């Protein structure tokens, strides 16, 4: 009976984290961070390549890995449902070593070879779609928001790239950051293969990848979450790859100063992401999303007027990072709560792809707007309008949830 001791014991048992789950979360988060470190290697070097005359505008160089890594998540999500994280994470980490070494040793000396290397570097970005279903399989529903939020801390690998890439190039040569990252990827792949295991309750999907994909496409939550993640994580990625260029052009900062400020932006977003998952477990994903989008909209409104960098502009960028990080954690808490567990990988693939595409398009749009007008204000206004659209979508999600609860 509801409320009986046996019912309470069952609920408590269902909310218990199984042995090995925290180690699995630590290892998969570490792998996410190392692969994102590799994925973001070209971003801090974009202005350097432009100064060297390899490209008049480095936007496509830094955005191409984002595009490939995003679209690749659709396939990777289905493969993760089929083969599990224990196989897929080490495998993708080793595959990423190839474009990393190619760029470091051969590919960063002409525009065409940079694009080729950047295309295959996008493989690293697909790892996101491996980790979310892997984490969901280890943790009970009541703790999945928290767990996926902690996993999202791995996106801080882009901060590692921002802090280390340019200094390593200056200190040890152009190949140094790529070689060091390749070594880290190989070391992680070995550790993951030895110590990272699939959850005892996980069962591989028996459906074909195509069937998995079609099922994910038929779920309404897939498309709702796609838009929300395109704004939250896409906005984070867009700023993390384009902010150095934006700060140089808008505020006249040096390459090193702009990269360090971008790293600060990333750190704030990374810290807020697990908080987004934790809040989603406690007050609900919808409320957490509304809070995050309110912060993003306020920051965008202020940035559109190009405030002085100190202090108002810096405060606006910090609020923007906090809102985007909070929303990124909340979206996958929403997916964990609403999607069928056997299709979380496939749904994650679509949502992750939308997030990456949300990061691919804005840098190109912002570069075109700046070339035409000499300002980024119009691009910031477009972000504001997209954020208001996300508020509307979130309210529709809340309405659907109320209807489902009433029907149940």
N, C-alpha and C positions, 0 to 999 in steps of 0.2 A: 504493500500500500504506500501511496505517496506520503512522505514525511515519516515513515516507519524507520527503525534503526537499520533494517536490512537495505532499504532504499538509500539511506544516507551513506552506508558503507559502500554500496555499489557506485554511487556518485563519486565518493572519495577515491575509490580504486580507479575509476575511469580518468580522474584528474591527476593521477600519480605519474610522475616522469619515470620512465623505465631506466634500469641500469644501462650505462653506456651512452645515454642521450646527450649528456653535457660534453663528453669527449667528442662525440660525432659533431655537435654544433661547433665546438672549438676548431676542429679540423676543417670542416667545410667553410667556416668563416675565414680561416687562414688562407685556404685555397682561393676563395673569392677575392680576397685582398691581393694576393700575388698575381692572379690573372688580370685584375683590374689595373694593377701597377703596369703590367705589360701593355694592356689595352690603351693606356693613356700616355705612352712614351712619346708620341709625336706631338702632343698638345703643347708642352712647354717649348718645344723646338720650332714650332710654326713661325714665330717672329724671327728666329735665327735664320731659317731657310729663306725667308723673305729678304732679310738683310744681305744674305749671300748671293741674291739674285737668282736662286733656283726657282722661285715662283713670285709673281707680282703680288699675288694674294694667296696666303697659305690656308685659307678656309677649307678648301676641298681636301687638302692633305690631312688636316686634323679631323675632318668630319667623316671621311670615308670609312675608317675603322668602326666608327659609331654606326653607320648605316649597315655594314655587313654583320657586325656583332648583334645588331637588333633583329634583322630579318632572319638570321641564323637561329635565333631562339625558338622560332616556331618549330623547326625541325628538331632542335635539341630538346625541347620539352617533350615531344613524343618519344624520342629515343630514351629519355630519362625514365618515362613511365614503363618502357619496355625492359631496359637493361640495368637501371638503378645507378645511384650516385657513386658506389664503390668502383665501378668500372669506368663510368663516363668522366669523372673529374680528373683522375690521373691521366686518362687518355687525351683529353682535350688540353691539359697542361703540357703534355709532351709535344702535341701537334703545334702548340703556340711557340715552342722554342724555335721552330724552323723560320717563320717570318721575323722573329726577333733578331736572330743571328744574321739573317739576310740583310735586314736594315742596318744593323750595326757594322757589318763588315763590307757590304757591297752596295746596298740600295739607297743610301742617303746622299748620293752625290749627283743625282739628276732628278728632275721633276717626274719623269715617267717611271723610274724605278722606285721613287718614293710612293707613288700611287699604287704600284704593284705590291710593294711590301705592306702598305697600309691596308690594302684590300684583304690580304690573308691575316694581318694582325687582328682583324675583326673577329677571328675565331675565339680569341680570349674573351670577348664580350658575351659570347653565348653561354658561358658558365653560369650566369645568373639563373637561367632556366633549369639548370641541374640542381642547384642548391635548394630552391624553395620547396619542391616536392620531397626532396630528401629530408629536409628539416620537418616538414609536416608529417612525414611517416614516423618520425621519432617521438613527437610531442603530442599530448592529448589536446583536444579542441580548445579547452579553456586557457591553454598556455601557448597556442600557436602564434598569436599576435606578438607576444613577447619574443618567442623564439625566432620568427622571421624578421623581427625588428633587429635583434642582435645579429643575425646573419647579415643583414643589410649594412652593418658596420664595415663589412669587407669592401664596400665601395670607397672606403678611405684609402685604398690602394692608389687612387688617383692623386691623393695628397702626397703619398710617398714619391710618386713620379714628379709632382710639382716641386717638392723640396730638393730632390736629389739630381734630377736629370741635367739641368744647366750647370750646376756646380761640378758634377762629375765630368761633363764635357770640357769645362774650363780647366779642371785639374788634371785629368788623365786622358783626354782625347775623345773624339767623337764616338768611338766604339764602346767606351767604358760602360755607360748606363745600360746598353743593350746586352753586353756580355754578362754583367752582374745579374740582370733580370733573368737571363737564360739559365744561369746557374741556380737561381732561386726556384725557378719553375721545375727544373729537374729534381732538385732536392725535395720539393713539395710532392711531386708525383710519386717519388719513392716512399715518402712517409705516409701518404694517403693510401697507397696500395697495401702497405703493411698494417696500418692501424685503423683505417676508416672502413666501417662495415655497414651494410644495409640494415635497417631496423628489422627486428624479429617478426614484426607484424606485416612488413611490406611484402606484397606479392606482385610480380611483374604482370603488366597488362598483356592479355593475349590477343587484343585487337591489333589490326594493322595500323601503321603510323597514319595512313590516310583516314581510316575509320576514327581513330583518336582525334585527329584534327577536325573532321567534320562534326563530331559530337561536341567538341569545344566551341565550334562556331555557332552551334544551335542554342547555346546557353546565353541568356540575356545578360547575365552578370559579366560574361567575357567582354562584351562590347562596352558596357558601362565602365568596367574597370580599365579597359584600354584607354578611354578618353581621360579618366582621372590620372592614370599613371603617365600618360603622354605629357600631361601638364606637370605633375609632381617630379617624377624622376627625369623626364625629358628636359624640364627646366633646369634641374640640377646639372645634367650632363652638358646642356648647352652653355651654361655659365662656366662650368669647369673647363670646357675646351676653348671657349671664346673670350672669357674674361681677361686673360693677359693682353690680347689684341685690343679689346675694348678700353682697358685702362691706359694702354699706351696711346691710343688715338684720341681718347676723350680727355685724359688728364695728364698726358705727357710723361708717364712713368717709364723708368728703364725696364728692360726685359726681366732682369732679376727681381726688381721690386714688384713688378706686376705678377710674376709667378708666385712669389711668396704671399701676396695678398690673395691670389686665387686659392692657394693652399689653405689659408685661413678660412675662406668661404667654404671649402670642402670639409674642413674639420667641423665647423658648426653644423653643416648638414648631416654629417656622419653621426655626430653626437645626438642629434634630434631624431634620427631614424628609429633607433630602438625605443625611444620615448613614445613615438607614434604607435608602435606595436603594443607597448604596455598600456597606454591610454585606451587603445581600441579594445583591449581585453576588459578594461574597467568601466569605461563610459560609453563604449560602442564605437565602431569604425566611422559611422556617419558623423557623429558629433566631432570626433577628432579631425576628420577631413574638413568640416566647416570651419573649425578653428584655424587650421593650416592655410586654407584658401583666403581667409580674412587677412592673415598676416601677409601673404603674397600680394594680395590686391592693394593693401595699404603701402607696401614697399614700392610696388610698381608705380602707383600714383605719384609718389614723391620723386622717384628716379626719373620719371618722364620730364621733369623740369630741370634735369642735370644739376643737382645741387653740388656745392663745393664738396670735395672728397673728404675733408676733415672739418667738422665731425659728422655732418648730416649724411653725406654720401656713404661713408663707412657704416654708419648705423643702419641705413637703408639696405645695404648689401647683406649685413648680418641678419636683419629681420627676414629678408628674402631667403637666405640660406636656411634659416630656422624653419620657416614655413614650408619650403620645399622638402626638407628632410623629414619633418613631421608627417607630411602628406604621403611621402614615399613609403614610410613604415605602415601607415594606416591602410593604404590600398591593398597590400597583400594580407593584412589582417582580414580585410573584407573578403578577399578571395578564399582565404583559409576557412572562413565562417560560412561562405555561401556556395562554394563549388563542391561537387562530388569528389571525395578523396582519390578515387581511381583515375580522375581526369585532371588533377591539380597540375601535373606537369604540362599537359597540353594547353590548359587555360593560361598557366604561367608563361608558356612560350608566346602566346598571342599578346598578353599584357606586357610582357617584357619587350617584345618587338615594338609595341606601340610606344613604350617609354623611350626606347632607343631612337625611334624615328622622331619622337618629340625633341630629342637632342640633336638630331642630324639637320633638320630643316632650319631652326632658328639662326645658327651661325651664318648660313648662306643668306638668309633674309636680312639679317643685321648688317652683313658686309655690303649687300646691295643697297640697303637704305642709307648707310653711311657714305657710300660712294656717290650716291645721287644728291644727298642733302647736307652731308658733312656733320650729321648728328645721328644719334641712336634713339632719339626720343620717340619717333614713330614706332619703332620696334618694341619699345617698352609699353607703349599704349596698346599694341596688339596683344602683348602678354597680359595686360590688365583685362582686356575683353575676353581672352581665352579663360582666364581665371573666373570671371563672372559666369561664363558658360559652365565651368566645372561645378560651381555652386548649384546651378540649376540641375545638373545631372545628379549630384549628390542628394538633392531633395527628392528626386524621382526614385533613387535607390531607397531612401527612407520610406517613401510611400509604398513601394513594392514590398518592403519588409513588413510594414504594418498590415498590409493585405494578406500576406502569407501567414502571419501570426494569427490574424483573425480567422482565416480559413481553417487553420490547424485547431 
